[in-house]
Amino acid sequence: MPNVPRLDRFWYSRNPVAFLLLPLAFVFGLVSRLRRWLYRLRVLRTVRFDVPVLVVGNVSVGGTGKTPLVIWLADYLGKQGWHPGIVSRGYGGAATSWPQQVRGDSDTSIVGDEAVMIAARTGRPMCVGPDRPAAVEALLAHTDTDIVISDDGLQHYALGRDIEIAVVDGKRRMGNGFLLPAGPLREPASRLLEVDMVVINGQGDEGEYSMRIHQPTLRSLHGEARRRLAEFTDREVHAIAGTGNPDRFFDLLERHGIGLRRHPFPDHHVYRAEDLMLDPPRSILMTEKDAVKCSRLPCKDCWVVQVDAEPDAAFISHLNRVLEEFSDG
């Protein structure tokens, strides 16, 4: 099994390693602030579009739960009569030219695993690439998109935005509060004071919105079979996760009474057949993000845990007001 770096050891506590890295964090912070000022002073160009742009991101690295919210937003906007399109970086993709259109059956090695998973779940147009404005331009040129969701785009200031939504993991929050590499923060925690909405994956505090995860359902990695999570209660299974925060997935399963052997993999890990040959032989549960990379691998007893996010009523009310302003404008 791959060696998974345990950054939690110092990113989520104040310890000697973190303090030793503070000088580098100071330099990182200076560069980050300088970059923002260059955009504010228009030395660096921000591209704006005639359609609304909603940015969903976070100030910390690692999984916070933003992807389920992006999927929920795409579904909700569609139900409100909008035609949402999605742009993202395409992390883990090795395309030689960008931007790239993404479909649910796209090659994850070309466009990235998370992008394929989002496209498969939403059925909405999606383009990925390091140049977010170019991805939006491609989206608008070839689809009927009238509102854009930028996945993980909070720090991509080249893309103009109308709404910023920051997602925070309710358990890990800001970690030790330090910037990279001493801590998990891409920007200071004070950046959250500037965004339009802060959504907590869990229970939010005053001034924050809460988001919960529905009771997960399971589907076979190969075929149409479905099962309830309760069917695995009081059984021991293998659980694999190659995400930014694999413990969140494992904890979710354990909260539902499932005994499991944890198999964390690096984020964007490229799975091989031997990764699924686990001893002793038992059912294997995996995330949707892992499933798009394992779909061509043999596994008779692999199950994909599908999770759906639901933000609280206050968030939906705020979002509806914003959408009304877009419609009126």
Secondary structure, DSSP 8 states (H G I E B T S, - for coil): ------THHHHTS--HHHHHTHHHHHHHHHHHHHHHHHHHTTSS--B--SS-EEEEE-SBSS--SHHHHHHHHHHHHHHTT--EEEEE--TT---SSS-EE--TTS-HHHH-HHHHHHHHHH---EEE-S-HHHHHHHHHHHS---EEEEET-TT-TTB--SEEEEEEETTTTTTTS-BTTTSSBSS-GGGGGTSSEEEEEB---TT-EEEEE---EEEESSSS-EEEGGGGTT-EEEEEE-SS-HHHHHHHHHHTT-EEEEEE--TT----GGGG--SS---EEEEHHHHHHHTTS--TTEEEEE--EEE-HHHHHHHHHHHHHHHH-
